[in-house]
Amino acid sequence: MLSTSENQSQDTPCPSRNLCKIKPLMWLIVSVIIVLADQISKWLVVEHVIHPALYGENGSSFFQWYSNPLQITQNVAIHITSFFNIVMAWNTGVSFSMFSQIGDWGPYILTAIALGITLIFCYWLMRTKHTVYAFGYALVIGGAIGNIIDRLRFGAVIDFLDIHAYGYHWPAFNVADCAVVTGIGLLIIVSLSFDLNIKGRYRSLRKTK
């Protein structure tokens, strides 16, 4: 749906010149920022929030964590507010812990799928002429790569954000998940708006005939 709607939207005038004729490669900077934000946030939480809670002292530096990461397996929940916790969760599934029970080959299968999807979004990013689409693609690419890095390093993804209410906990997630969901949501909204715009113009043309 996204690619079809985008192809249709490229034939429609943009609301602003700034939304057209962008350089797709520049949007990979957004993806890099997302990857850095995701990995740095995971390091900060693991080594400077979870580690002190368990061992009474801060953990390693960012580069030490990358070269020799400490895999914390204990279940840890640090209460921040009445509806938000910082937790230590290893997700062997995809975003928000979906498909986390698919066996030992799960991490490899999900990594391959994530790489394939990332390449598809990179292809769309190279072809798009619209800032909104490019921004959405860049968010998804950055988030996917952030979680792929975890799978290659640990065999699972580090999740640490826990939102809950009335005893119900939303599956733990991370910065990369937020980027993926935001990007997909943005692409869906923009695609639907373009579809509605095209249908509205078509009806207007029929009325004038």
C-alpha positions in Angstrom: 0.0 0.0 0.0 2.8 2.4 0.9 4.7 2.1 -2.3 1.6 2.3 -4.5 0.3 5.4 -2.7 3.7 7.0 -2.9 3.9 6.5 -6.7 0.5 8.1 -7.0 1.5 11.0 -4.8 4.6 11.7 -6.9 2.2 12.8 -9.7 0.4 15.2 -7.4 1.6 18.7 -6.5 3.4 19.1 -3.2 2.0 21.5 -0.6 5.4 23.0 -0.4 8.6 23.0 -2.5 10.5 21.9 0.6 8.6 18.6 0.4 9.9 17.8 -3.0 13.2 17.1 -4.8 15.1 16.1 -1.7 18.4 14.2 -1.6 17.5 10.7 -0.3 21.0 10.0 0.9 20.9 12.9 3.3 18.0 11.1 5.1 20.4 8.3 6.0 21.8 10.7 8.6 18.5 10.5 10.4 18.8 6.7 10.4 22.4 7.0 11.8 21.1 9.3 14.6 18.4 6.8 15.5 20.9 4.0 15.6 23.2 6.0 17.9 20.3 7.2 20.1 19.1 3.6 20.4 22.5 2.1 21.3 23.6 4.9 23.6 20.2 4.7 25.5 20.7 0.9 25.9 24.2 1.4 27.2 23.1 4.1 29.7 20.2 2.0 31.0 22.2 -1.2 31.3 25.5 0.2 32.7 24.3 3.3 34.6 20.8 2.3 35.8 20.4 -1.4 35.9 24.0 -2.2 36.8 24.1 0.2 39.8 20.8 -1.2 41.0 22.2 -4.7 41.1 25.8 -4.2 42.1 25.9 -0.7 43.7 28.2 0.9 41.2 28.2 2.1 37.6 29.2 -0.2 34.8 31.6 0.2 31.9 32.1 2.9 29.4 30.3 2.9 26.1 33.3 1.5 24.2 34.0 -1.1 26.9 30.4 -2.2 26.8 30.7 -2.7 23.1 33.9 -4.7 23.3 33.0 -6.8 26.3 29.3 -6.4 27.2 27.9 -7.7 30.4 24.7 -9.7 29.9 22.5 -9.1 32.9 20.0 -11.9 33.1 18.3 -10.9 36.4 14.7 -9.6 36.3 15.1 -5.9 37.3 12.3 -3.3 37.6 13.1 0.2 38.7 9.9 2.3 39.5 10.1 5.8 38.0 6.4 6.8 38.2 3.1 5.2 39.0 2.8 4.2 35.3 6.4 3.9 34.1 9.3 1.6 35.0 12.8 1.0 33.8 13.3 -2.8 33.3 15.9 -5.2 32.0 14.2 -7.4 29.4 15.7 -9.6 26.6 13.4 -9.8 23.7 13.9 -12.7 21.3 11.0 -11.6 19.1 10.3 -8.4 17.2 9.0 -5.0 18.4 7.1 -5.2 21.6 8.1 -8.9 22.2 5.9 -10.3 19.3 7.0 -13.7 18.0 9.3 -14.2 20.9 8.6 -18.0 21.2 9.7 -19.3 17.8 12.6 -21.5 18.9 16.4 -21.4 18.8 16.5 -20.4 15.2 14.3 -17.4 15.9 17.0 -14.7 16.3 18.6 -15.8 13.0 15.3 -15.9 11.1 14.2 -12.5 12.5 17.6 -11.0 11.8 17.4 -12.1 8.1 13.8 -10.8 7.8 14.8 -7.5 9.4 17.7 -7.1 7.0 15.5 -7.8 4.0 12.9 -5.3 5.2 15.6 -2.7 5.8 17.0 -3.2 2.3 13.5 -2.7 0.9 13.0 0.5 2.8 16.5 1.7 1.7 15.4 1.1 -1.9 12.2 3.1 -1.3 14.2 5.9 0.4 16.4 6.2 -2.7 13.4 6.5 -5.0 11.2 8.9 -3.0 10.8 12.5 -3.9 8.9 13.5 -0.7 10.3 14.6 2.6 7.5 13.0 4.6 8.0 9.6 3.0 11.8 9.9 3.3 11.5 10.8 7.0 9.3 7.8 7.7 11.6 5.4 5.8 14.6 6.8 7.6 13.0 6.2 11.0 12.1 2.6 10.2 15.6 1.9 8.8 17.3 3.4 11.8 15.1 1.5 14.3 15.5 -1.8 12.4 19.3 -1.5 12.3 19.4 -0.6 16.0 17.6 -3.9 16.9 19.6 -5.9 14.3 22.8 -4.8 16.1 21.5 -6.2 19.4 20.5 -9.5 17.7 24.0 -9.9 16.2 25.7 -9.1 19.5 23.4 -10.8 22.0 21.0 -13.0 20.1 18.2 -10.9 21.6 17.1 -7.2 21.8 17.5 -5.1 24.9 14.1 -3.7 26.0 13.9 -1.3 29.0 10.8 0.9 28.7 7.9 -0.4 30.7 4.5 1.4 30.6 1.7 0.0 32.8 -1.7 0.9 34.1 -4.2 -0.9 36.3 -2.0 -3.9 36.6 -1.6 -4.3 32.8 1.9 -3.9 31.4 2.5 -3.0 27.8 5.3 -5.2 26.4 8.7 -3.6 27.1 10.2 -1.7 24.3 13.1 0.6 23.4 14.1 3.7 21.3 14.5 1.6 18.1 10.9 0.3 18.5 9.6 3.8 19.0 11.3 4.9 15.7 9.9 1.9 13.8 6.4 2.4 15.0 6.5 6.1 14.5 7.9 5.7 11.0 5.3 3.1 10.0 2.5 5.1 11.5 3.6 8.2 9.6 3.8 6.4 6.3 0.3 4.9 6.8 -1.2 8.3 7.7 0.5 10.1 4.7 -0.4 7.3 2.3 -4.1 7.4 3.4 -4.1 11.2 3.1 -2.7 11.0 -0.4 -5.3 8.4 -1.3 -8.1 10.5 0.0 -6.7 13.5 -1.8 -6.6 11.7 -5.1 -10.1 10.3 -4.7 -11.4 13.8 -3.8 -9.9 15.2 -7.0 -11.3 12.4 -9.1 -14.8 13.1 -7.7 -14.4 16.8 -8.4 -13.4 16.1 -12.0 -16.4 13.9 -12.5 -18.7 16.6 -11.2 -17.3 19.2 -13.6 -17.9 17.0 -16.6 
